[in-house]
Amino acid sequence: MASVGAWFSQTMKGRTYSRFEAEAQPVELQQADEEAVDGEDYVDGMPTVRGHPSDRGRCMCSSNFLWLPITAGLCIFSIAFLSGYLISRAGRALPGGCDELASSPDPSEDEDGHLEVDPGPLTLPELRKSLENSFDGKRMREFMLKLSTMKRTTGSPESSLAAQMVFDQLQLCSLSSVITDVHQVSIQEPDRNHPNVVQLLHPPGSVKDLVEDSDAFFAYSPSRNATGVLVYVNYGRLEDFELLRTKLGSQLNGTIVLLRAGNISNAEKVANAETNGCVGVLVYPDPADFYGPMDMPPLPLNQTFRGHVHYGYGDPYTPGFPSFNNTPFPPVPSSGLPGIPAQPISGQAAQTIFRNLKGELVPSTWQGGLRDVDYHFGSLLSPMAVHLHMSVTNRDIRKTLHNIIGVLQGHSEPDRYVMFGAQRDASGPAIAESASGTALMLEIARILTNLTKHGFQPRRSIIFLSWDGGEFGSVGATEWLEGYLSLLHQKAVSYISLDNPVTGDEVFSVQGSPLLADVMHSVLHQVLTPGTLTQTVLQHLVNHYPEWRTTMYKQVSMQSSLYPFLAYAGIPSVGFGYVQERERQYGRLHSPQDTWEALNGVTETRGAVPTMCAVAEVAALLALHLTVPKALPLKAREYGSTLGDYVQTAAQYTAKLRASGITLQWVHSSLGDYTRAVETLEQQWQQSDFNNEAIVRSYNNRLLQVEKGLLSPFASPLLSPSRHLVFGQGEFTLSYLLQLLSQFSETPKAWELAALRRHLALTTWTLRELSNSISGDLWDMNSSF
């Protein structure tokens, strides 16, 4: 930990600029010495061209003749200079590995005594050209296979060996520094002496055990028993529960619910069930929701998924505080911990349940892919009611997590961070889940450090983060965020998630902040689709999903590894990769079947290795776009469209609200303020001196306020950590506003009016504060509507 603190203390020494500190640098114009101008002689104060003595008379007699040889000489010199420059650029071939690199050439003499001149830093187009075909797919594959053979269960001694291997690999790349970040956290594991139990009590008097994998469990489920009538509630969304209550004509108090995996996180499923009065939850993977290797079932019928049911992220016993060793804060359970037991079961166990379940048939949208069964809601009435008993006996244990951090420091703005992150831990081989992302990150680190020795000078620092504790809800990443949140609010530019980069090879998928939509568009236009000679990744993406750019923010879920960076820390974040289908999930994730053979089976069209290389090129090129230009390529205008979508949806309730004396005028006005602030910022930048570092710094600072400005200032990070207006959860979000509006009745009660007015006020002022934060200085802000 001392090394962590020392590094962050060192990086904080990088100077920050403001318009108050900036002083105009004088431009010194020097007049050449009249008696020593290169290429000319002076006679009686008049210039003459150095040439043959017999030519001097002609030169002095006619100014036209005088300029001809001068012009010719300048042309010859220019051509020679440009030729030498281009030849020097063309000669910059990248070597194959970190250990083969030579240091950047300095001006020196060659063997013949001629002066060699360094042509200077590589430009962005040159860097892009250098990335083409530079990624070593064989190296990535070998590392993935090696990592998949290592037992790397979260916080285990074997996992420490995997952490050491990543540490060593980053050191081989000659980064500025490689450090270890250690946390003491609480996680859960099943009690081997008292395995979890799920028993079907039907027909009455019989008992059938349904747990087939004693290692399958949901972390952070309370250790508790539950017995009740069983009902099927599709994915467990709020609308699913509402439909079932309507069909059954009663509440669901005291029931145990059977849910399909996917669509929303397991934590949300359990939270929704608890809200509806249920006493237990079972989750199974339905074949209709997953895809698998070609010519094989989407997933084995006896497969059980693992996961967690904490409605949050990080260590749930130190919410808002970093779990550093000897942290003085007492453990306080997170409000996101469930109060009812939850357990995963296999599709085969679910098949047994459906064969016994009675009641009305479900609608087609609730039908799954299990064979030889009918999908029924279930019944609350005897004798058709099916009873079930479950017992969860998970135990809490303390573990030590090791995050590995590699730093490539920038040369102009080292205190600005562009971050790569990938989960390292796993409960099985986890080729697609974590081995691929780790291999991808190490290969990107190798390539980018190679480039620094051949002219690449990152303006901003690039940080490579290998996370522990990802299996339990981004625990390692979240604890790191909580430990350095204030510093990251000042210095973080973006976070690029490399988790699950390849789970297919048919469709490229993007999720993340609208601020990064424009630069992602540019990057994807420059990378070729694997297996093609002319089609770019962008063209392929648009063919399959033309609205990707305006909906990428909708793809971010709480179970995404980039979620805490966006919803909690307010850092512009993005994740991407190849999938087989957008509507279904890869059926081998979070299971022992996540192997190299399985990944090959879902990438037979383009191949796993070429697909990995394409994703690596996208990620590395994105980092170059974020670290090379002076101005950050973040487009605040994109958020105007995103916020406008919510406001437009809210506008449909205008008439109902007006009848109760409520108006949406102030929300519309605050959105207009944001739009005008963004337009002003863009206009000011176009009229600025791009060479003035203070102006560049000020512009970038204002851009970086956008994501942070969407964190509600009225929400407590302890009580409502996901307080982002767009990506967050809970009452301070735009989603919650739409929920209030949809439930607003024609004759609202007083508390409904008060709640809606309060939320409209909070939304309005959050957007106003956001507009002010990017307006510049206090005297540039609009204090009235």
N, C-alpha and C positions, 0 to 999 in steps of 0.2 A: 504493500500500500504506500510505502514511503516513496517508491519509484513512481507510482501513479501521481501522487501529489506533487512531486518534484517536476514531473514533465508538464503537468497542467500549469504549475506556477511559472515555469519557464516560458510556455507559450503565451501566457498573459502579459509578458513583457513586450510583446510586439506592439508597436505604437498604433494608436487609433487616431484618425484624423477627423476634424470637424471644420466647418467653414470659418469658425472663430480662430482656429490655430493657423489656418492656411495663410501664407504670405506669398504674394506674387514673386516668382523668381525672375530676377532681371535677365534680360536677353542681351548678351554682350556682342556687339557687332564690331569686328576688328577690320581696319583697312589694311590691305597688303602693303608691304614696304615697296615704295615706288622704284627702288633700285634693285629689287630682287623678286620680280614677278616671274613665276615659272613659265617657261616657253617663250619669253620675250627679252630682248635687249633694249636698253634705253640710250638714245643719242640726243643730247640736248633736250632731254625731257620728253622726247617723242618715242613711242614704242616702235620697234622693228622686229620682224620675224627672223628668228635665227635660221639661216640657210646658207647657201653658197654665197660667197662674197659677190659674185657676179649678179646675183638676184636682188641684192639689196636696193639697188637703184630703182628697179621696177616697183618694189613694194612701197617705197617711199613716195613714188609718183602717183599711185592710184590706190585709193582705199578699197575698191572692188577687188583688186588683185590681192590686197592684204588679207582679206577675210577668207578667201578660198582655201588656202592651205591650213588656216586655223580651224575652219569648219571640218575639213577633211581629217585633220588630226584628232579632233574631238570625237568624230564618228568612229574612227578606227579604235581609239581608246575605249569608247563605250562598248563597242562590240566585243572587244577583247575582255573587258571586265565582266560583262554579262556571261560570256562563254565560260570563263573561269568559275564564276559563281554557280552556274547551272551544273557544271561538271562536278564541283565540290558537293553539291546537293545530291546529285545522282550517285555519288560514291558512298552515301551513308547507308550501307546495308546493315541490317540488324543481325547480330549474332544469335545463336540458338539458345543460349542459357546465361544465367547470371554470372557463372564462373568464367565465362568466355569474354566478358566485356572488358573493353579498354576505357580509360578515363577520357573525358571530353578533351578534344585537341585544343591546346593553347597556342598562341602565336609562337612559333619556334622555327629553327632551321632544319631543313632536310639534310640528307647525306651530301648533297652537292653545295650546301651552304645557302640555298635559296630560302627566303622567308615564307613560311606557311601561315596563312591567315585563317582563323576560325570564322566561317561564314555567319555565325550568330545563331540565335535560337530558332528552332523549327517553327514554322507557321502551322495554323490549324489544318489547312489542306495537306501539307506535307506530313503531319502527324497521322491524319486519316489514312493517307497512302501507306504509311509505315505499318499501320495495324492490319492491313489486308494480308491474309494468309500467314500471319505471324503467330497465331495461337496454336499451341502444340496439343492436339487432341489426344495423342497417345499418352503424353505426360498426365493429362487430366484423368484419363481412364485408369491408368495405373494407380494414381493416388486414390481415386474413388474405391477401387477394388481393395487396396490396402486398408483404407479407413473402414470399409464395410466389414472386414474380418476382425476388427478390434471391438471388444465390448466397451461401449462408451455410455453406459447408463448414467443418468444425471448424477454428478457428484461422487461417482465411484472411483476407486483407485485406478482402475483401468482407463477411466475417462481422462484422468490426469496425464496418462501416457499419450493419448490423442492430442491433448492440449500442448504437451511438450513437442510433439511432432509438428504441429502447426507453428509453434513458436520458432522451431529450428528452420522451417521452410521460409518463414518471413525474414529471418536473419540472413539466410543465404542470398536474399535479394538486395542486401546492402541498403536497407531502408535507413532513415534518419535515426529511428529508435524502435525497439520492440519491447513492450512491457506487459506485465500480468496484472489483472484487476481481480481481486479476490473478494468473495462475499460468503457470508454464513447465512443460510436460508433454511426455512422449514418446507419440506415437501411431504408427500404421502407415498406409501407403498402398501400392497395387500399384506395382510397378516397370514403368513404361511401356515401357522398353527391353527388358525380359525378362518378358513377360506370363505369368501362371499358366497351367498346362497340365493338362488331363485327357484321357487317350486310352484308348479302348476297344481292347484287343488281342485282338479276337475277330471272326471266326474266326482261328485262329492264322495269323500272317503278315500280317495286315491291321492298319491303324491308323485309328481314327476319332476326330477331335477333337470334344470335347463342350462346350468352353467357348464360349458364344455372346456373352457380354458381358465384354469385357476389363477393365471397371471393377468387376466383381463380385469381392469378396474377403471373407474373414473376418479382421478385424483381430486381431493378436496370435497368428496362426498362425505357427509357426516356418517359416523358409525352408528347405525340405527336399524331397527326392525320395522317392517311395515306389512300389513295384511289388508287387502281390500279387493273390491270388484275391479276387473280389468276392462279398460276401454281403449280403442285405437283412435289417435288424434293426428294422423298424418305426420307432418314435420314438427308439430308443436308450436306453430306460429300463433300469435294472438287471434288472427282470423280463423285459424283451424279450431281453436277452442270455442270461439263464438259460434261457429257452425255446428259443432257437436252439441253444445248446450241447447241450441235451437232444435236440433233433431231429437234429442232425448227429452226435451221439455223440462229440464231440471238442472240444478247445479251439479258440479262434479266433486263435491266435498267427500273426502274419504276414499277416493278411487286411486288406483294405480294405472298409469298411462303407458301405452306402447307407442313409440315414436320412431319414424324413419330418420336415419342419419342424413345430414346435409341440409342445404338451403340456409339455415342459420346455425350458430354455434351451439354446442352441447350445453354451454352455460345458459344461453338464452332459453333453450328448451326447458331446462329445469326451473329457471326463474318463472317462466310463464306457467308451468304446471303448479308451482307453489302458489302463485297469485290466484290460480283458479281453485285452490283448496285441495289439490291432490296430495297424496301421502307418499308416493314413490314414482320413480321414472325408470323405464327400460328403453334403451335405444339400440336399434339393429340396423345393419347396412342392407338396403334393398337393392337387388340387382338392377332395377330400373334406373337407379341414380348414379351408376358407376360404369366405367369402361375398363377394359383390361387388354392384355396382349391379344394379337390377332389369333383367330381360330381357337380361342379359349373363352371360358365363361368370364364375365366381368370381374368376379371375385369368387374364391372358394365358398361354398355354402356354409362351411363350418368356421369361417373367418370371423373374428371378433376385433373390433377396433379399440384402441386405447385413446385416452385423452384426459381432459380435466373439465370440471364444471364450476370453476371460480368465475363469477361474472365480473371479470376484470383481468388484470395482468400483473405480473410481478409476484413477490412474496406476499401472500394474503394476510400474513400476521404482522407485517410492518408497512401497511399502506401509506404511501407518501414519504416514507423514510427509507434511506438506503440501508441494506442489510450488511453493513461493514462489520468486521469482527469487533466485538466489544462495543457495539453501538449502545449508547446510554438510553435509548428510547425503549420503554416497556412494550412487549408485544400486545397489539390491539387487533383483534380479528377484523378483517375487511367486511364491509357491509355487503359485498358481493358473494360471500360464502353462502351456499344453500342451506336450508333448514330441513330438507327432505332427502332421503337416500336415492342414489342413482346408480345404475349398473348397465354396462354394455352386454349385449347378448349377440349370438350369431344369427344369420339368416335362417339357419336350420332350426334353431330354437323358436324363432318368430313363426316359422312355418307350422310348427307344432301348435303354437298358440292360435293361429288363424283357423286351424282345422277344428278348434273347439269354440271359437268365438261366434256368437249369434247376433241377432238383431238385424237392423236394416242394412242393405248393401250400401257401400260408400259410393260417392260420385266418381266419374272417370278420372278426375284430376287427383283423386286419392288412391287410385289403383296402382299397385306396384308390379314387380316382375317375378315374384315367387310363383313357382309352378304348382299346379294341382291344388290350389287353394282359392277360396273366395274371400274378399276383403269385406268384413263387416265392422260396423261401429262398435258392436258389443251392446250389452243390455244391462240396465241397473235392476231389472226385475227378475225375481226367481220365477221359474226354475232355469231361465236362460242365462242368468248371470254367471260369469266365470270368475272364480276367486283365485288370488295369487298371493304367495308369501315371499318376501325378500328380506335378506339380512346382509348388511354391509359392515365389515369390520376393518376398514382401512386404519393404518396407524401413522401418526406424525413422526417424522425423523428429521434430524438436523444434518445438513450436507454442506460441504464447501464447494463453491462454484469457482471456476477459473475462466475468466474472459481474457482473450489474447488480443492485444492492440498493437498494430504496426503503423508507423507514421512516416509519410513522405512529406517533408516540410516544404511549403511554398516559399518563393523567393521575395515576393512583393507584399503579400498579405498572408503571412504564415498563421495569423490568428483567425483565419476563415477556414472552416472545415467542410470538405466534401467527403462523405462517409460511405463506405461499403460495409455491409453486414451480412453474416451467414450463420445459421445455427450449426453447431458441431455435435451436440449430444444426440442420442437416439436409444430406443429400446430394442432395436434389431439392426439388420444391415443398413436400412434407411438410405439406399442408393439415391433415390429421387428426393427424399425428404431433407437430408442434411449433407450427405457425402458429396453430392453434385455441386451444391452451393459453395461448400468449403473449397473444393477443387477449383471451381470457377474463380473464387476470390484470390487464391494463391497464384493462379495463372495470370490474372489481371495485374497483381502486384509485381510479378516477374516481368511482364511486358512493359509496364509503365516505368519501372526502375531502369530497365534497359534503355528506354527512350531518353531518360535523363542523362545518360552517358553519351548520347548522340544528338544533343541539342535541345531536348525538351526541358523547359523550365516552367514547372507549374506555378502559376501566380499564387494560388491558394494551396493549402495543405490537403493532402489526401490521406484519409485514415481508414485502415482495414481492421474490421472488428469481427472476431470469431467468438460467438456467443455460446455459453453453457446455460442449461436450464430451459431451453426452448420447448422441450416436451411438456412443461408444466405451465405454459402461458407466458413465453418470453420473459422468464424470470431474470436471467442474467442481464439481458438488455435493459429491462425496466429498472433494475437496481442500479445499473450504471447511470441511466437517465436521472433517477432520483438523486444520485450522489452529486451530479454535476449540472443540474438543471439550469441554475442561474447563469453559469458560464456558457452552456450550450445555447441559451436564449440569445446571448450576445454574439456568439461566434459560429454557430452551425449554419451552413448554407443549404445542405440537402442531405438526405439519407437514401441510399440505393439498396434495396433488399435483394439479395441473391438467393433467397430460399425457394425451393421447388422450381428451378429454372427450366427443367425439361421433364414433363410428364406426358409427352406426346410429341408429334411433329407436324400436325395439320394446321393449327391456328395459333397465331401469336396473340397473347393476352397482355393487357396493360391495366394496372390499377394504381391509383395514387392521386396526388394533389393536382388540381387544375393549373397551378402555377407552372408545372413542368410539362404541360400538354404540348406547348409550342416547340420546346427544345426536343421533346421526344419525337414529334413529327419530323423535325429536321434530321435527327439521328437515324430514324428508321428509313428515311429516304436515301440514306447513304450506305446501307448495308444490304447485301444481296441475300435473298431467300436461299437457304441451303439446298444444293442440288440444282440450282438454276444459274444461268449465265447473265440474265438481264433483269429479271424481276426482283424488285427490292422488297424488303420486309414490309414496308409501308403499303406498297401496291397489293401485296398478298393480304394484308390486314384489312384494307379498305374493301377488297372483294368479298371478304367473309363478314365484316362487321363495320359497315360504313360510318356508323355513329359512334365509333370507339372514343373519339376525342371529347365529345360532349358528355359521355357517360362513364368515363374512366373512374370518376370519384364514387360512382354508385357500386363499383366492384369491390371496394374496401370493406372488409368485415372485421369484427372484433377478433376473430381467430387468425387474422393475417399478422405476420411478424412485423409489418411496418406500422401497425395500428397505434401502438403507444407513442411512436415518434410523431405521428400526426395528431392524434386526438388528445394526448397528454402533454407532449412537449411543444407542439406547434412548429415542427420542423418540416419544410417541404419534402415529401417522401414519395417514392415510386417503387413499384415492383413489377416484374414482367417475366415472360418466358413462354415457351411453346407448350400447348396442351393439345389433346386429341379432339376434344369437343368442349364447347363453352357451357353447355347445359348440364353436363355430367362431370363427375370427378374421377380421378385416377383411383382405381379400386385397390391399389397395393400400398397407398400411403398409410402410415401409422399401423403397420402390420408386419409380421415376420416375413411376408412375401415380397417386400420391397427390395428386390434384388436386381443385379445387372441383367440377368436373363429376362426378367419381367420388363425392365425398361427397354431393352432391345425389342421386345415384342410389341411395344406401342410406338416404336420409332422406325418401323421397317421401311417406310416410304423414303425418308431422307437420311436415316441413320442417326444413332444416338450421338456419336462423336461429332459429325458435321453440325448437328443441331446445337450441341453444346458450344462449339466454336462460334456459331452465329450469335448466340446470346452473349457470349463473352465479348465479342466485338461491339455489340450494342452497348453493353455496360461500360466498356473502356472508352468508347467514343463519347458517351454521355459525360463521363468524368472529364474528358478533355474539353468539351463544350462548357463545363462548369468551372474549369480551373484556368483556362488559357485567356479568354477575352477579358478586357477590363470591366465591361458592364456584364452583370449577371443576366443570363438569358431566361429570367423568370418573367412571365407575362401576367401582371395583375389583372389585365382586362378579362382573362379567362374566368376569373372568379365572378366577374359581373354577370356572366351568363348563368353560372351555377346558382348564385344567389337569386337571380331573376327567375329561375325555374321554381324555386320555393315560393317566392312572392306571387308569381302568376297562379300557382295552385291555390294559394290562400285567397286570391281575389274572387274565386267562385263563391265564397261565403259572404261577399260584401252586402248583399241585400238582407240576409238573415241578421248580420251584425248591426246594420243600420237601424233595424227595428228595435234593437236593444240599446241604441245610443252609442255604439262602438264603431270606430272607424279604423281603417288600415292606412290612412293618409300618412301617418308618421313613419311607418315602415317603408312605404313607397318613397317618401322624401329622403330617408336615410340611405336607401339604395341609390337614389339619384346623387346624393352627396358623394358616395363611394365612386360612382362612375365618373363624376366630374373631377374628383381628386386624381384618379388614374389618368384621365386625359391630360390634366395639367402636368402631371409628373412626366408623361411621355413627351409632351411639347417642350418642357424645360430641358429634357435630356437632348432632344434633337438640336436645340439651340446652344448647347453647352460646349465648352472647350474640353474635348475628350482626353487631352494630354494633361489636364489639371487633375492630379491625384486626389486632391481634396474634394473636387466636384464628383469624381467617379465614386469615391468612398461614400459621399452623402447620398448619391443616387442609389447605390447598392444597399445602404442602410435602410432607406425608405422602402425598397422592395422587400427586404427581409422582415419588415413589420407586418406584412399582409397575413402570413400564416399565423404568427403569434397574436395578431390583432383579432383573430377569429376565436381565440380562447376567451370564453366569457369571463369578464373581470368580476362578475357577481357570484361566481361559483367557487367553492372551496376546493382546492386540489386534493384535500384529504377526503372530503365527503363526496365530491363529484369529480374524480380525476379525468374522466373523459368529457371535458367541457368545451370541446370544439363545436362551433355552431353547426357545421356541416357533417363532421365525422363522429361527433360525440354521442353519448348516451345520456338520457335523463332529461330533466325538466328545463335545462338551459339551452336546448338545441332547437333548430328549426323543425326537425322531425316531430318533436314534442308539441311545438306550436300547431303544426298541421293536425296532430292527434286531438288537441283541444278543440280546434275548429270543427273537426269532423264529428265530435261528440256534443257540440253546442246545440242545445235544444231550442225550440221555438219559444218556450217559456222558461228561460234559464233561472236557476236559483241564484241567490245573492252571492254565494261562495263561487259559483261558476263565473259570474261576471267579474268578480274580484281577481280570480285566478287568471282569466284571459287578459284583463287589463294589465295586470302585473307582468305577464309574459310578453305582451306587446311592447311594454315600456322597456323591459330588459333587452329585447331584441333590437329595438330602435337605438338605444344608447350604446349597445355593443357595436353596431354598424357605424354609428357616428364617431365613436372613439377610434375605430379602424380607419375611417376616412381622415380624421385629424392626424393619426400617426404617420400617414404617408403624404401629408400635405407639406411637410417640411418643418418650418419653425412656427412658433406661437403666433406671430403676426400674419402668417399665411392662412390661418385656420378660419373657418366660417362658424361663428358662434350662434347663428340663428338659422331657423328653417326657412 
